[in-house]
Amino acid sequence: RILLMFEAGEKLPVSAIVAASMLSRSAVAHHLAVMREAGVLRATRAGREVLYAADPQAVRAALGAVGDYLDIHFPPQG
């Protein structure tokens, strides 16, 4: 759901992500760190804030890998 918050080229601070989610600040911070490590989010510092942005190519690659996994382990029933 966090990834779906981002519009193309949009950068969001943690506070905006927390406000738009039902998660605690610490849970959001944890998920952001995981997604940053996975490469689907980029982070830049703007003064005291960290702004996050989705990396569309990395998101597409990750979704492609999920699709490949599903095709192998759960082939479409025709």
C-alpha positions, -999 to 999 in steps of 0.1 A, spaced: 0 0 0 29 24 7 41 20 -29 6 29 -42 8 63 -24 34 76 -48 25 94 -80 50 95 -109 80 116 -98 65 124 -64 86 125 -32 70 121 1 83 127 37 78 100 63 52 121 80 29 122 50 32 84 46 24 78 82 -6 102 80 -20 83 50 -15 49 64 -30 30 94 5 20 106 26 35 134 55 57 126 79 29 136 61 3 114 62 27 85 99 34 91 106 -3 91 87 -9 58 104 20 42 138 6 52 129 -28 38 117 -13 5 148 10 3 171 -20 8 151 -39 -19 157 -9 -42 121 -1 -49 123 32 -30 149 59 -32 156 83 -3 170 118 -4 176 142 24 160 176 23 171 195 54 159 176 84 135 155 63 140 123 43 120 122 12 111 89 -4 103 83 -41 94 51 -59 118 37 -85 95 26 -113 120 4 -130 128 -14 -98 91 -18 -90 85 -32 -125 114 -57 -121 101 -68 -86 66 -73 -99 80 -92 -129 98 -115 -106 66 -121 -86 48 -128 -119 75 -153 -129 73 -170 -95 35 -173 -98 37 -187 -133 62 -214 -122 45 -223 -89 9 -216 -97 5 -220 -134 -26 -204 -149 -55 -229 -152 -68 -227 -187 
